[in-house]
């Protein structure tokens, strides 16, 4: 299991997939308001001189949450929850469920002992890339729904819901449009997945070697916080590019988005929403890994009975 000392899993792939998908969905439900705030901050562009704009609409995590709640209602903070759950069932189940088998493949079936960190990172990169390549349409719809703020009176929304968004995108932009931004999305999720799973694995393995520490909730809490911090530090730049490409069709490619963001908003724009991103990823990882560990215990007891 993730964080164990060997490369072998002690429950079935089906059990791991189900546990992973369930844990990811629980974390998504609890933290999506912070994710919505993060997306709004990332999509917010620097005011241009002469536009009469002096202050950005969204300022900071709590300020963004408050603005959305005040202008659009508290329910708006859970915009994108349906495709978000679609995403976690697919992406969460695949990236975590495949982590142990892929890690075992990289070290060899006869490997015994602590898996090297490099193999953990490689396994995380592989499963993150594979999982999001399949789940990209769910991520696209989630970002599109989250990006839509308060509209002027009489202006209809682009999409009435998640299913309408899927069908509208296919009708208006073509089936391939569901994979808009797949390049930066693969880069972002491969990097973040490797950072999350490998760091959780490594931190937990290290903690368990310290006298007095056991495989309990406190260890899972510390490991989850470490995983979230590492993930947001290394993944923020590609996360910003991914969100901008999915939320704004004006960008022609990943490179075009990167260059325009750097030119128009400066290098710090790649760390826009860092605090809400860490608040979201930190809490998301703690909730997900705590839930995952308990779900795996339950599945293990069912499979062994």
N, C-alpha and C positions, 0 to 999 in steps of 0.2 A: 504493500500500500504506500501512498505518498507519505514520505517521511520515514519509511522503514529502513532497515539496515541492509536489506538484500534487494535483489532485482526482481524477485518473484512476488506475485500477488497471491493472497490466500483466499480470495473470493472470485467468482466467475466474472467474465467480461460483462455479461448481461447485468449482474448484480452491481458491478462497478459503474456501468453506464447509467443505470436507474438511480443509484445513489448520487452520482455526480450531477445528473440533470435535476434531481429534486433539490439538492443543496444549492445549485446555481439559481434555481427559480426562487427559492426562499430569500436568498441574498438580493436578487433583483427586485423583488417586491419591497423589501425593506429600504433599499438605497436608491431607487430610481429618481426620487425628487432631487437628490444631489447630482445625479447624472444629467437630468434635464437642465439644472443650473449650469453644469459644466459645458454642455453643448451650446447653450445660449451665450455664455461668455466667450467660447471659442469662435463662434460665428460672428460675434460683434466686431465690427471693423473700426479702425481708428478714424475719428472725425476729421474731415478735410477742411482746411482753412477756407473761410468764405461761405461755408454751408450754414452758418448760424448755429452750429452745434458746439456747445462748450463742455458738456459733460456727457459721458457715455450713459446709456439707459441702465445698463446692469453694472453694479459695482460690488464685487466680492461675493462669496458664496451665500452668506445669509442675506445680503442685500438683494441678490438675484432671486433667491427663494421668496423673499418678502414681496418683491415687485411682481413676480408671476402670480403669487397668491392674491395680491391686492387687485391686479388688473384683470386676471383671467379666472380667478377662483382656485381654491386648493386642489380641486380635481385635476387642474391643468398640470400640476407637478407630477402626475402619474401618466402624462401623455406618452404614448409609445409603449405602455406596459404590455399590451397584447403581443406585438411583434417582439418585444423584449423577452417575453416568456417563450415565444417560438424560438428565438435565438438561443436562449439558454438550454432549452431541451435538446436542440441540435448541437450547438457549439460546445456548451458545457459538458454534455454527455460524451461527445467525441474527444475533446481535448484532454479531459481528465481520465476518461475511460480507456483511452488508447495509450496514455502516458506510461504505465507499467509494462505493457507488451512491447512498446517501441523501445523503452529503456532496456528491457531484457534482450531485444534483438541487437541493440548496439553493443552490449557488453558480452553477449554470447550466452547460450543456454546453460553452460556449465560454470558460469561465473559464481564465485562465492566471496562474500565480504562487502565492504562499503563501496558503493558505486561511485566512480570519480565524478566530480562536479561537471567536468566537460561533457560527459555522457548524459547527465541530467539536463544540461542546457540544450544539447543537441536533440534530445527526446522532446523537450518542451517546444523548441522551434518547429520541429516536424509536426507534432500534433496540433499546435496552434495554427500553422499554415493550412494544414489539411482541413481542420474543423471549420475555419472561417471561409475557406474557398467554397464550401458547401452551404454555409449559413449566411453568406453575404446579403442575399435579398432581404432577410429578416432585419439585418443591421441597417440597411438602406431605408427601409420603411420606418423603422424606429427613429432614426435621425430626422427624417422628413417630418414626422408627426411632432417630434420634440421641438424642431426649429421654428414651427409656425406659432407666432405670438398673437397678441391681441390685434384684431383686424378692424378697420373703420366700419361704421354702420353700413349695412347693405352689401358689403363685400363678402362673398361666399368663401368658405374654406376650400382648399385644394382637395382635401380628402375627408370623407365623412367617418372613416375608421380604417383599421388595419387592412381588412379584406378589400375594401374599396381602393385603398392605396395600391395594393398589389396589382389589381386589375387595371386601374387608371394608368399606372406607370407602363404596364405592358401595352395598353391600347395607344397611348400617346407617344411613348418613347421607344417601344419595341421590347421584346423579351430580354434581349441582351442588356438593357438598361438596368435590370435588377442587379447586375454585377458592376454598376457604376462604382468607382472607387475601390475596386477589388485589390488593385496593386498596393496602395498605401494601407488598406485594411489588412491584407495578408502580412505586410511588414509590421504593422502595429501589433496585431494579435499574436503573431509568432514571437515577437520580442517580449511582449507583456506576458504571454503564456509561459515562455521560458523563464522570465524573471520571477513570476509567481510560483510556479511549480518547483523549479530548481531551488529557489531560495527557501521556500517552505520546507522542502525535502532536506536541504542542507542545514538550515537553522534547527529544525527539529532533531535531526541526527546528532548535531553538535550538543544541543541542550540535554539530550538523553544520556550523553556521556558524562555529564556533570553530576557528581554525587548528590543525592537528595532529590533529583528531578525524575519524574516518572511520566509515562504516556497518559497524561490527564488533560483536563480542560485548560489549565493554566499554561501548560506547554503549548497546546494548540493555539491559545490566544497570542502568546509571544511570537510564535512562528507565523501566524496569520498577519500580524502587524508588520513584521519584517518583510514578508512577501509583498504586501501592499506598498510599502515605502520604496522598495527596490523597483517594483513594476512601474510606478509613476515617474520615478527619476529617469529611467531609461526610455520610457514609452511616450512621454508627453509630446515631443516634436512630431512624431508620426501620427499621434492621436489628433493633434490640431489639424494637420493636413487632411487626414481622413474625414474629420467632421466637416471641414470647409468644402471638400470636393462633393460630399454627399448632400450637403445642405445648399450648395450654390452651383448651378450648372454652368456658370460663367468660366470655370476653369477647364482648360483643354486637356490637361494631363497632370500627373503627380508633380513633375518637374515645374510645369507652369504654375501650379498652385504654390509650390515651395518658393519659387522666385518672386511671384507677386506678393506673397505674404511677407517675405523678407524685405522687399523693396518698399512696400506701402506701410507696413506696420512695425518693421524692425525685428531684430533677432529675439527680443523678449516675447514677441507674439507667440513663439513656439512653446512658451510656458504659460500662456494665458490659461486661466482656470486651474493653475497648479494646486492651489489649496483645496478647491472643491473636488478636484480630481483625486488628490490624496485622501481627502475626507471620504470620498466615495469608494476608492479602491481599497483604502485601509479598512474601513468598516465592512465593505463587500467581502474582502478576503477573510476577515475574522468570522463573519457570519457564515460564509460559505464553508470554510474549513472546519469550523465547529460543528456545523450541521452535517457535513460530509463524514466526519469521524464517527458521529453518532449513527448516521444512516448505515455506514459500513458495518458497524457493530451489530446493528439489527439484521442486516442481510446475512452477515456471517453466522449469526445464531440460527437464522431460518435455514440456510444452506447446510449447516452442520447437523441439524436435527433430523 
